[in-house]
Amino acid sequence: LLSGAWAAAMARAERVVCIAAHAGDAAERCASLRRTAIALSSRAALGGRRFRLAVTHAAALVASPLPAGGEAAALREARSLLREIERRRLEVRRSNRRLAREVSAWVDEAMRQ
């Protein structure tokens, strides 16, 4: 997706999180919706390479109430999300280092001529 699309996805997911958090009597019914919205917010932030925001949302996902009967699956989803964030962060860091080496070699070659 384009960078603007990630921002729109994050904004929409944040809005759903806020709506679900203030649902009043329907809070129990909205709990799963809120968890889904938090997970989507985290994935949208991850897609936009906003790693700190993605980790913040993943931490909120871990801290949010677990659904009855699906505690193990919910925790597995949150842990999987945290692992994916860390994997993508390391992947971007490696890519940045590789790019910096290539640019450095190109500049060295240009300075020699």
ABEGO torsion letter per residue (X at the ends): XBAAAAAAAAAAAAAAAAAAAAAEAAAAAAAAAAAAAAAAAAAAAAAAGBAAAAAAAAAAAAABBBBBGAAAAAAAAAAAAAAAAAAAAAAAAAAAAAAAAAAAAAAAAAAAX
